[in-house]
Amino acid sequence: MLNRLFVLLIAVSSIVIGQDKKVQVRISYFSSENVFVDGGKTAGLSVGNRLVVKKGDKNIAVLEVVFVAEHSASCKILKKLEAFAVGSVAETFVKVAKKEPENLVKKLPDSLVTRPDYKAPRRQRERRRKRTRISGSISAQYYGLKDNTTAGLDFGQPSLRANIRGRQLWGRDYAFRIRTRTRYNSRSRDYNSDVLKSEWRNRLYEMSFSYENREKPFNFRAGRIISSQISGIGYVDGLQLTANLTPGFQVGAFGGTQPDIRNSGFSGQVTKYGGFINMIRGSNSLRRFETTVSAAGEYNAGTVSREFLMLRNTIMLGNFRIYQSLEGDLNRQWRREKSGESFSVSNLYISGNYQMGKRGSIGVTFDNRKNYWTYEVRSVADSLFDDALRTGLRSNLSLRLPWQVRFTANGGFRKRDGEAQPTWSWFGSLGKTNFLNRGLGLYVSGSGFSNVSTNGLNSSLELSQGFRSASRFSLAYGLYRYRFDLQALTQDNHWVRSSLYLAGLRRLFLSGEFQYDWGGDIRGFRFFSEIGVRL
């Protein structure tokens, strides 16, 4: 019945707008909630337009435009008969015909009319403005470990977590975000003075209120925030202000204090300040360039803890995507004495990816990270501090093969300063969906590492059965083997694991996992359970 109504909706919409000017765009990107297209205001699109996704001459979906930029737009899915992908064609009409079949228009609700200049009645516009969207989840979890070795390190951990996001508050571009977690750790005994037999661990990661719309002159974020423009600064209890000089050019500044890193409590000991410039050119995943230049400082009771510059670039050209992040430390006062230089590159990360259409993707990443001196670690011995300097190179491959088979693999190395040999690691997985019957998946995977003194191999076999509403049950077996070359010692550890995820019970979801381990140095079982509600 729903499918028939959907086809009728598309057909009637096509008749109503059949004499208007046709505009075709392509699907450019999928997020967790929206579909993006490569046409915006310059193409004639406006909020409320309905786009019909095409597959040849067949209508397979209807989208509604919810936000429009100059050259792109984001949409929500109203109806979908078949799946569609990046590159799929969607079309609409942007100029109202002089004559329309009045009887057909009257039979449709006002919200389904696809005319860009259509204005709903005042009451209906007010209802739309007042619609607030709440998303996220709240859940209760329990993790338990029964250790059957002589150490007897039993462990239990009940926890509560919440991740809530509200958007379009009061019908406008105000939003809030809350991410928090509380845990109670219960151990068989005290491990040391810092790891007690029982303790609470409460964390408030983010609690912010914001206004974000690049079309408006000013935006802000306040509360416990983490800046998307200066991710290296960490969490801040404070305020960030942004001026949108144009939709593609922003300047901003922030200031505040650092939360207590041990308990997430408020602390005025460490203050943070910074500013940034952000520029975007292009508006879709086929051709886009974004760059951010920022500067930030961290101070402990007025003493320099860290000052740094950051340069971040994202380039998307057709099927190519390149991302680069660079941090450079400005060393003065005691930091210059510690490092022996006034400027040092602390972090460099570069990744490149090529999307081979529906066949898969291939990519490579380069990661050169160094420790940087802060007020908290200034007393650490230089030898221990420098021991963590490391450089890594890694490549990845994902392929869609015939008969619904997918192959993924990645591998690379990481080398610390002073090490004679790097540590090599790799991972590979081969999976087939609809194995023997619909919804049954068979997955074989393996991973391993090798360095100057140790070699390890972890292999597994998993059967996973999917059900309606994204529910799933799986059963797996694995073997973890590692060898100490210096001692000529090999250890084998086996495990079996079953897991269950149930969704679609209104907004409730349930999940559980049980794993039994046995072998050379691991014996016992562990389990995890969660019950929650999606908002």
C-alpha positions in Angstrom: 0.0 0.0 0.0 2.8 2.4 0.9 4.6 1.7 -2.3 1.5 2.5 -4.3 1.0 5.8 -2.5 4.7 6.6 -3.1 4.4 5.9 -6.8 1.2 8.0 -6.9 2.9 10.8 -5.1 5.7 10.9 -7.7 3.3 10.7 -10.6 1.0 13.5 -9.3 4.0 15.7 -8.5 5.4 15.1 -12.0 2.0 16.2 -13.5 1.7 19.3 -11.3 5.2 20.5 -12.2 5.3 19.0 -15.6 5.4 22.3 -17.5 8.0 24.0 -15.3 11.7 24.3 -16.1 13.5 21.1 -15.3 16.7 21.2 -13.3 18.9 18.1 -12.9 21.5 17.7 -10.1 23.5 14.7 -8.9 23.9 13.1 -5.5 27.3 14.2 -4.2 27.5 13.0 -0.6 25.7 11.1 2.1 25.9 12.0 5.8 24.2 10.1 8.7 21.1 12.2 8.3 21.1 14.0 5.0 21.7 13.6 1.3 23.8 16.4 -0.5 23.4 17.4 -4.1 25.8 19.4 -6.3 23.3 22.2 -7.1 22.1 25.1 -5.0 20.8 28.7 -5.3 22.6 29.3 -8.6 20.7 26.3 -10.0 17.4 27.7 -8.7 16.9 25.4 -5.8 15.3 26.6 -2.6 14.2 25.2 0.8 11.1 23.0 0.3 11.8 21.9 -3.2 11.1 18.2 -3.9 13.7 16.3 -5.9 12.9 13.0 -7.6 15.8 10.6 -7.8 15.9 8.7 -11.1 17.2 5.3 -12.2 16.9 5.4 -15.9 13.3 6.4 -16.5 12.2 5.0 -13.1 11.5 7.2 -10.1 13.1 5.6 -7.0 13.1 8.2 -4.3 11.8 11.7 -3.3 14.0 14.2 -1.4 13.1 17.5 0.2 15.6 20.4 0.3 16.2 21.5 3.9 19.2 23.8 3.4 20.6 25.6 0.3 24.0 27.2 -0.3 25.2 28.9 -3.5 26.3 25.7 -5.2 25.0 22.8 -3.0 22.0 21.8 -1.0 21.3 19.2 1.7 18.1 17.2 1.6 16.2 14.7 3.7 14.7 11.5 2.3 10.9 11.5 2.2 10.4 8.2 0.4 12.7 5.6 -1.0 11.8 2.5 -3.2 15.4 1.5 -4.1 18.8 2.4 -2.9 20.8 5.1 -4.7 24.4 6.2 -4.6 26.7 9.1 -5.2 26.3 10.2 -8.8 22.6 9.3 -9.0 20.5 11.9 -10.9 17.8 13.9 -9.1 15.5 16.4 -10.8 13.0 19.1 -9.9 11.3 22.2 -11.5 12.2 25.7 -10.5 9.8 27.9 -12.3 6.0 27.7 -11.8 3.9 27.0 -14.8 1.2 29.5 -15.7 -1.5 26.8 -15.6 -1.7 23.8 -13.3 -4.3 21.2 -12.8 -6.1 22.8 -9.9 -7.9 19.6 -8.9 -4.6 17.7 -8.5 -3.0 20.4 -6.5 -5.9 20.6 -4.1 -5.8 16.8 -3.5 -2.2 17.1 -2.3 -1.2 18.5 1.2 0.4 21.9 0.9 3.7 20.4 2.1 3.9 18.2 -1.0 3.6 21.0 -3.6 7.1 21.4 -5.2 6.9 25.0 -6.3 9.9 27.0 -5.1 7.8 30.2 -4.7 5.0 28.4 -2.9 4.2 29.9 0.5 2.3 27.7 3.0 -0.4 29.3 5.1 0.9 31.4 8.1 -0.1 28.8 10.7 1.7 26.0 8.8 4.9 28.1 8.4 4.8 28.8 12.1 4.5 25.0 12.8 7.5 24.4 10.6 9.6 27.0 12.3 8.8 25.6 15.8 9.8 22.0 14.8 12.8 21.0 16.9 14.8 17.9 16.0 16.3 15.8 18.8 18.6 13.0 18.0 21.1 10.7 19.8 20.8 8.0 22.4 20.7 7.3 26.1 21.7 3.9 27.4 22.8 1.8 30.4 25.7 -0.6 30.0 27.4 -3.3 32.0 30.8 -4.9 31.3 32.1 -7.8 33.4 35.3 -9.9 33.4 35.9 -13.2 35.2 39.6 -14.0 35.4 40.2 -17.7 36.0 44.0 -17.3 36.0 46.0 -17.3 39.3 46.0 -13.5 39.2 42.2 -13.4 39.7 41.8 -9.9 38.3 37.9 -9.9 38.2 36.4 -6.7 37.0 32.9 -5.2 36.8 31.8 -1.9 35.3 28.2 -0.6 35.2 27.8 2.7 33.3 25.4 5.2 32.0 26.0 7.2 28.8 24.1 9.9 26.9 24.8 11.5 23.6 22.0 14.0 22.8 21.8 16.6 20.1 19.1 19.2 19.5 18.8 21.3 16.3 16.4 23.9 15.0 15.6 25.1 18.5 12.6 27.5 18.3 12.5 26.9 14.6 15.9 28.6 14.1 19.5 27.5 13.7 20.2 27.2 17.5 21.4 23.8 18.7 22.6 22.1 21.8 24.9 19.1 22.4 25.4 16.9 25.5 27.9 14.0 25.7 28.4 12.5 29.1 29.3 9.2 30.7 29.4 7.9 34.3 31.1 4.6 35.4 31.6 2.6 38.5 34.7 0.4 38.5 34.8 -2.6 40.8 38.0 -4.7 41.0 38.9 -7.7 43.0 41.5 -5.6 44.9 43.5 -2.4 44.8 46.2 -2.4 42.1 48.0 0.7 43.4 47.4 4.1 44.9 46.0 5.4 41.6 43.9 2.3 40.7 41.6 1.5 43.6 39.4 -1.5 44.2 36.3 0.6 43.6 35.9 4.1 42.2 33.5 6.3 40.3 34.7 7.8 36.9 32.3 10.5 35.8 33.0 12.4 32.5 31.2 15.3 30.9 32.7 15.5 27.5 30.6 18.2 25.9 27.7 20.5 27.0 27.3 23.3 24.5 24.7 25.7 23.1 25.4 27.1 19.6 24.1 29.1 16.6 25.6 27.9 13.4 24.6 29.1 9.9 27.3 30.2 7.4 24.6 32.3 5.7 24.3 34.6 8.7 26.9 37.3 9.8 27.8 35.7 13.2 27.8 32.3 14.8 28.7 31.2 18.3 29.3 28.2 20.5 29.3 28.4 24.3 29.7 25.9 27.2 32.0 22.9 27.2 33.1 22.8 23.6 35.7 21.3 21.3 36.5 23.5 18.4 36.2 21.8 15.0 38.6 24.4 13.6 41.4 23.9 16.2 41.0 20.3 17.2 44.5 20.2 18.7 43.5 22.5 21.6 41.2 19.9 23.2 38.1 20.7 25.3 37.4 24.2 26.5 35.0 25.6 29.0 34.3 28.9 27.3 33.1 30.7 24.2 33.8 30.6 20.4 32.7 33.5 18.1 32.7 33.3 14.3 32.2 36.0 11.8 31.0 34.8 8.3 32.4 37.5 6.0 31.0 35.4 3.1 29.4 31.9 3.1 32.8 30.6 2.1 35.1 32.7 4.4 35.1 32.7 8.2 37.2 34.3 10.9 36.8 33.3 14.5 38.3 33.4 18.0 37.7 31.4 21.2 38.7 31.6 24.9 38.2 29.7 28.1 39.6 27.2 30.6 40.6 23.6 30.4 38.4 21.1 32.4 40.1 18.9 35.0 41.6 16.0 32.9 41.0 13.5 35.8 37.3 14.0 36.6 36.0 16.4 33.9 35.3 19.0 36.6 35.5 22.7 36.1 39.0 24.2 36.7 40.4 27.6 36.2 44.0 26.6 36.4 44.7 26.3 32.7 43.4 28.9 30.3 43.3 28.6 26.5 42.9 31.2 23.7 43.1 31.1 20.0 41.8 32.3 16.6 41.3 30.9 13.1 40.6 31.7 9.4 38.5 29.2 7.4 38.0 29.3 3.7 35.9 27.0 1.4 35.9 27.0 -2.4 33.5 24.7 -4.2 30.4 23.1 -2.7 30.3 19.4 -3.5 32.3 16.3 -3.1 33.3 16.4 -6.8 35.3 19.6 -6.5 36.0 21.2 -3.2 38.8 22.9 -1.4 38.8 23.8 2.3 41.7 25.3 4.3 42.0 26.4 7.9 44.8 28.4 9.5 44.8 28.8 13.2 46.8 29.8 16.2 46.3 28.8 19.9 47.9 29.1 23.3 47.6 27.2 26.5 48.7 28.7 29.8 49.0 27.2 33.3 48.5 29.9 36.0 50.0 32.5 33.6 53.0 30.3 32.6 53.3 29.1 29.0 52.2 25.5 28.6 51.9 25.3 24.8 51.6 27.7 21.9 51.2 26.4 18.3 50.1 27.1 14.8 47.9 24.7 12.7 47.3 24.3 9.0 44.7 22.0 7.7 43.6 21.4 4.1 41.0 19.2 2.5 41.0 18.8 -1.3 38.3 16.8 -3.2 38.7 16.5 -7.0 36.4 14.0 -8.6 37.2 10.6 -7.1 40.3 11.9 -5.3 40.3 13.1 -1.7 43.4 14.5 0.1 43.5 15.6 3.7 46.5 17.2 5.5 47.0 18.5 9.0 50.2 20.2 10.3 51.0 21.5 13.8 54.0 23.6 14.5 55.0 24.6 18.1 56.2 28.1 19.0 58.8 27.5 21.7 59.6 30.3 24.1 60.6 30.6 27.8 61.2 27.2 29.4 59.9 25.3 26.3 62.8 26.7 24.2 65.3 25.5 26.8 63.7 22.0 26.7 63.4 21.6 23.0 66.5 23.5 22.0 64.7 25.3 19.1 62.3 28.2 18.8 60.0 26.4 16.3 59.3 22.7 15.8 56.9 20.6 13.7 55.1 18.5 16.2 52.4 16.7 14.1 52.1 16.0 10.4 49.4 13.9 9.0 48.6 13.3 5.3 46.0 11.0 3.8 45.0 10.4 0.2 42.1 8.3 -1.1 40.9 7.3 -4.6 37.3 6.1 -5.0 37.1 3.6 -7.8 33.3 4.0 -8.3 31.4 1.0 -7.1 34.4 -1.2 -7.3 36.1 0.1 -4.1 38.8 2.5 -3.0 42.5 2.7 -2.4 44.4 5.0 -0.1 47.6 5.8 1.7 48.4 7.7 4.9 51.5 9.3 6.4 51.7 10.0 10.1 54.6 11.7 11.7 53.8 12.5 15.4 56.0 13.9 18.1 55.5 14.6 21.7 55.4 18.3 22.6 56.4 19.8 25.9 53.6 21.1 28.1 53.6 22.4 31.6 52.3 19.1 33.0 55.1 17.0 31.5 58.0 19.5 31.8 59.6 17.3 34.6 59.6 14.1 32.5 63.1 12.8 31.6 64.2 13.7 28.1 65.0 10.1 27.3 61.5 9.0 28.2 59.9 11.9 26.4 61.8 11.4 23.1 61.2 7.6 23.2 57.7 8.2 21.9 58.6 10.0 18.7 57.3 7.9 15.8 56.7 8.0 12.1 54.3 5.8 10.2 53.2 5.0 6.7 50.1 2.9 5.8 48.1 1.9 2.8 44.6 0.5 2.5 42.5 -1.2 -0.2 38.8 -2.0 -0.3 37.3 -4.0 -3.2 33.8 -5.1 -4.1 34.1 -8.5 -5.9 31.5 -10.5 -7.8 28.9 -12.6 -5.9 28.5 -10.0 -3.1 32.0 -10.5 -1.8 34.0 -7.7 -0.3 37.8 -7.6 0.4 39.5 -5.1 2.6 43.2 -4.9 3.5 45.6 -2.5 5.0 49.2 -2.6 6.1 52.2 -0.4 7.0 54.9 0.3 9.5 55.6 2.6 12.4 59.1 3.4 13.6 60.2 5.1 16.8 63.4 7.1 17.1 66.3 5.0 18.2 64.7 1.7 17.2 66.8 -0.6 14.9 63.7 -1.9 13.1 60.2 -0.6 12.5 57.0 -2.4 13.7 55.1 -3.8 10.7 51.4 -4.5 11.0 48.7 -5.6 8.6 45.0 -6.5 8.4 42.9 -8.4 5.9 39.2 -9.4 5.7 37.1 -11.3 3.2 33.4 -11.3 3.6 30.3 -12.6 1.7 26.8 -11.4 2.3 23.7 -13.6 1.6 25.8 -16.7 2.2 23.6 -19.8 1.9 20.5 -17.7 2.7 19.4 -14.1 2.7 20.9 -12.0 5.5 23.6 -14.5 6.4 27.2 -13.2 6.2 30.5 -15.2 6.4 33.6 -13.3 7.3 37.2 -14.4 7.5 39.8 -12.0 8.9 43.4 -11.9 10.0 45.8 -9.3 11.4 49.4 -9.4 12.5 52.4 -7.5 13.6 56.2 -7.9 13.7 59.0 -6.0 15.4 62.5 -6.6 16.6 61.4 -8.9 19.5 57.8 -10.0 19.0 55.5 -11.4 16.4 51.8 -11.7 16.6 48.9 -13.2 14.6 45.2 -12.9 15.2 42.7 -14.7 13.0 39.0 -15.2 13.2 35.9 -16.7 11.5 32.5 -15.2 11.9 28.9 -16.0 10.9 26.4 -13.2 11.2 22.7 -13.3 10.5 20.8 -10.2 9.9 17.1 -9.7 10.6 14.5 -7.0 10.1 15.0 -3.6 11.6 18.8 -3.9 11.5 18.9 -6.6 14.2 21.7 -9.1 14.0 23.1 -12.2 15.7 26.7 -13.4 15.2 28.9 -16.2 16.3 32.7 -16.1 16.0 35.9 -18.1 16.8 39.4 -16.6 17.0 43.0 -17.6 17.6 45.6 -15.1 18.9 49.2 -16.3 18.7 52.3 -14.3 19.6 56.0 -15.2 20.0 58.8 -13.7 22.0 61.8 -14.2 19.8 64.4 -13.4 22.5 62.9 -16.1 24.8 61.8 -18.5 22.0 58.4 -18.5 23.7 55.1 -19.0 21.9 51.7 -18.4 23.4 48.3 -19.4 21.9 45.0 -17.9 23.1 41.6 -19.0 21.8 38.3 -17.3 22.1 34.7 -17.8 21.0 32.2 -15.0 21.0 28.5 -14.6 20.5 26.7 -11.2 20.1 23.2 -10.0 19.6 21.8 -6.6 18.6 18.0 -6.0 18.6 16.6 -2.8 17.2 13.2 -1.7 16.0 11.4 -2.1 19.4 9.8 1.3 19.0 13.0 3.4 19.8 14.5 0.9 22.2 17.6 -1.1 21.3 19.3 -4.0 23.1 22.7 -5.5 22.7 24.7 -8.2 24.4 28.0 -10.0 23.9 29.6 -13.0 25.6 33.2 -14.2 25.1 35.0 -17.1 26.5 38.9 -17.2 26.4 41.3 -20.0 27.0 45.0 -20.5 26.3 48.5 -19.8 27.5 47.9 -16.7 29.6 44.2 -15.9 29.3 41.5 -18.0 30.9 38.0 -16.8 31.8 35.0 -15.0 30.2 33.8 -11.5 29.7 30.4 -10.1 28.8 28.8 -6.9 27.8 25.1 -5.8 27.8 23.4 -2.5 26.9 19.8 -1.3 26.8 19.0 2.1 25.5 16.6 4.4 23.6 17.3 6.3 20.4 15.8 9.8 20.3 
